[in-house]
Amino acid sequence: MNIPANLRYTASHEWVRSEADGTVTIGITDHAQGALGDLVYLELPEVGRKVAAAEACAVVESVKAASDIYAPLAGEITGVNKPVAEAPEQVNKDPYGAWLFKLRPVEPSAIANLLDARAYEASIGDE
């Protein structure tokens, strides 16, 4: 299983990458896309939406199920990946390249409270 060490993770299987401009980029993990199966639809949040940490703000649908995607941090949505929404299978091919949305965190240091790669790997070992 691919779990890049340079990212942070949530227990609900989102990955988070810090960007140089202070925003964070969010997607779903390799584990999540594997569990969901072939993705067929993505519903992404609106740019400008303010979200609370752990708030459901996007949806991925696969041939197996629909699943909420949660904001890993409180903040404002600053961008969405429209090409991935139009071709959700990209997430299955490259879950760490096919990001879903970006947000500007209210508290940028809160990213340190998310799981590192080792802790995330330990958390999915129980599933």
N, C-alpha and C positions, 0 to 999 in steps of 0.2 A: 504494500500500500504506500502511496506517495503522500508524505507529510512534510512539506518544505520547512526547514528550520528557521527561515527568515520571516515567517508569518506568525500571527497569533490566531487562536481558535476559541470557539465557544462550545459548550456542552451540547448545543443544538445544531452543531455541524456547519457553522459558518466560519470562513477564514477571513482574516483582516490584515491588510497591508498598509503600513504608514507611508504616506507620500511626502515629498519634500515641501509641498505647499501647505502642510498642516492638515490636509484631508486624509481620510482613510478609504480604501477600496475594499469592497466586500463581495464575496462569492460563496459558493457551497463547496464543501470538501470532496475529495475523491471518494471517501467513505460514503458520504451522503448520496452522491450521484450513482454510485454502485448499488446502494440499497434501494434507491428509487427506480432504477432501470432507465429505459429510454425516455428522455424528457420530450414532451410534445407541446408544452405551453408554459410561458412565463408571464406573470403579471407583476410589473415593476412599480415602485412607488413614484409619485409625482415629484418632480424637482421643486424644491422650496418647502416641501412637507417637513415639519418638525416631528421628530420621533423620540420616544423615551427608550432607554436601554431595555432590551428584552421585549419590545413592542413588535407584534407581527406587522410587517410593512410590505411584504412581497409574497408571492405564491409561485411555487413550481408544481407543475402537473406532469405526471409520467403515465405510462401505460398501466402502472400498478396503483398509483394513489396521487392525491394532491397533498402538498405539504407547505406549511407556512415557513417563511424566512423571517428571522427576527433581527432587529437592529442590535448589533453587539454593544453599541454605545449610544448615549443620548446625543442628539445633534440635528442638523438640518441636511436633507438630501440635496446634494449639489450636482449630481449627474446620474444618468442611467445608461446602460449599454443597450441601445435600441437594436443594433445588429444581432445581438444574442437573443433578444426577445423575439426577433423575426426568424431566428434559426436556433431554437433551444438545444438542438442536438450538439451544438458546439460545446456545451457544458459537459456532455458525456465524453467528448473527445479530449478536452483540455480544461478540467475544472478550475485550475489555477490561472489560466490565461483568459478564460471566459468569465470575467467579473460581471456582477449584476448591477451594483449601484455604488455610488460614492457619497460620503457624508462628511460634514465638518463637525467634529465633536465639540460639545459644550465644554468638556473637560478632557483635553488631549492626553493627559497623563493616565487617564482611566484605562488606556490600552494595556498598561502594565498589569492590570488585574485579570486580563484574559489568559487563557491557557497557552503555554508555550508548546512546541511540537511534542516534546517528551510527555508532558502532562496530557495532551490531547490523545496521543497514542495509547497511554495507559487507560484513559477514560473509555475508548472504544474497544479495548481488549475485553471488556466485560459484556459486550453486546453479542 
